[in-house]
Amino acid sequence: MLVSAKDMLTKAKAGKYAVGQFNINNLEWTKAILLTAQENNSPVILGVSEGAGKYMCGFETVAAMVKAMINTLGITVPVALHLDHGSYEGAFKAMDAGFSSVMFDGSHYGIEENIEKTKEVIRVAGERGISVEAEVGAIGGEEDGVVGGGEVADPDECKSIAGLGVDMLAAGIGNIHGVYPENWQGLNFDVLAKIQEKTGTMPLVLHGGTGIPEEMVKKAISLGVSKVNVNTECQLSFAAATRKYIEEGKDQQGKGFDPRKLLAPGFEAIKATVKEKMELFGSINKA
């Protein structure tokens, strides 16, 4: 059964650990992440971007697959199915399809319009017990064609969005989606501390979790980050394991071309990456 992300993040905030959001791209991804969460007794958030949702034949297909998989695999840890960087229309579509959590990314609107639209998403989600994530201040890098310059959020804007009743808040603190450039300045902990001061018990979200040094991630969690998003790192480890299998010619041995065999090393690589992140975030045995 899917649950809202609210309880798991409230507990994470109080316990000074974070729950990982791992983006899913297909059946292998979903199965690998769910099994790793179960094996490590960790709550987990499955992230779905609008692009990935489209690739997987729409939000209804995704929700049906995830729910069926939870039943078939006997998953008992809390699992939230979360729309990542949702548009206004996308947020409602995902809620209708059975997602248990949505992010409405209104960061490209002016603050007034962002507030109005966020309010409406919160109203509908609230009636259905669905958690809502909002974003303030663009986060750098590229995600599904959304490009930002590593901007830093205004703590007062964070306070006004947090005050609307969202369950979690993504605030730019110099983080970037994708691979970090060599001249990256690092996370801005002063701004994070100010945001935390103004938003109190609100769980904060760190996007672009791939490539941030471990010590920085730990420090961000100690300063109120309760959810860390990971996507690129799983993709890189999956690609590396698949490349190795093919370069070693294993797809040409026996029935090595069978997709179940061909994708198995990548599947195991995702599991290893997810476990590593759960250890770093401190969510193991927190289910």
Rosetta blueprint (number, residue, H / E / L):
1 M L
2 L E
3 V L
4 S L
5 A L
6 K H
7 D H
8 M H
9 L H
10 T H
11 K H
12 A H
13 K H
14 A H
15 G H
16 K L
17 Y L
18 A L
19 V E
20 G E
21 Q E
22 F E
23 N E
24 I L
25 N L
26 N L
27 L H
28 E H
29 W H
30 T H
31 K H
32 A H
33 I H
34 L H
35 L H
36 T H
37 A H
38 Q H
39 E H
40 N L
41 N L
42 S L
43 P L
44 V E
45 I E
46 L E
47 G E
48 V E
49 S E
50 E H
51 G H
52 A H
53 G H
54 K H
55 Y H
56 M L
57 C L
58 G L
59 F H
60 E H
61 T H
62 V H
63 A H
64 A H
65 M H
66 V H
67 K H
68 A H
69 M H
70 I H
71 N H
72 T H
73 L H
74 G L
75 I L
76 T L
77 V L
78 P L
79 V E
80 A E
81 L E
82 H E
83 L E
84 D E
85 H E
86 G E
87 S L
88 Y H
89 E H
90 G H
91 A H
92 F H
93 K H
94 A H
95 M H
96 D H
97 A H
98 G L
99 F L
100 S L
101 S E
102 V E
103 M E
104 F E
105 D L
106 G L
107 S L
108 H L
109 Y L
110 G L
111 I H
112 E H
113 E H
114 N H
115 I H
116 E H
117 K H
118 T H
119 K H
120 E H
121 V H
122 I H
123 R H
124 V H
125 A H
126 G H
127 E H
128 R H
129 G L
130 I L
131 S E
132 V E
133 E E
134 A E
135 E E
136 V E
137 G L
138 A L
139 I L
140 G E
141 G E
142 E E
143 E E
144 D L
145 G L
146 V E
147 V E
148 G E
149 G L
150 G L
151 E L
152 V E
153 A L
154 D L
155 P H
156 D H
157 E H
158 C H
159 K H
160 S H
161 I H
162 A H
163 G L
164 L L
165 G L
166 V L
167 D L
168 M E
169 L E
170 A E
171 A E
172 G L
173 I E
174 G L
175 N L
176 I E
177 H E
178 G L
179 V L
180 Y L
181 P L
182 E L
183 N L
184 W L
185 Q L
186 G L
187 L L
188 N L
189 F H
190 D H
191 V H
192 L H
193 A H
194 K H
195 I H
196 Q H
197 E H
198 K H
199 T H
200 G L
201 T L
202 M L
203 P L
204 L E
205 V E
206 L E
207 H L
208 G L
209 G L
210 T L
211 G L
212 I L
213 P L
214 E H
215 E H
216 M H
217 V H
218 K H
219 K H
220 A H
221 I H
222 S H
223 L L
224 G L
225 V E
226 S E
227 K E
228 V E
229 N E
230 V E
231 N L
232 T H
233 E H
234 C H
235 Q H
236 L H
237 S H
238 F H
239 A H
240 A H
241 A H
242 T H
243 R H
244 K H
245 Y H
246 I H
247 E H
248 E L
249 G L
250 K H
251 D H
252 Q H
253 Q L
254 G L
255 K L
256 G L
257 F L
258 D L
259 P H
260 R H
261 K H
262 L H
263 L L
264 A H
265 P H
266 G H
267 F H
268 E H
269 A H
270 I H
271 K H
272 A H
273 T H
274 V H
275 K H
276 E H
277 K H
278 M H
279 E H
280 L H
281 F H
282 G L
283 S L
284 I L
285 N L
286 K L
287 A L
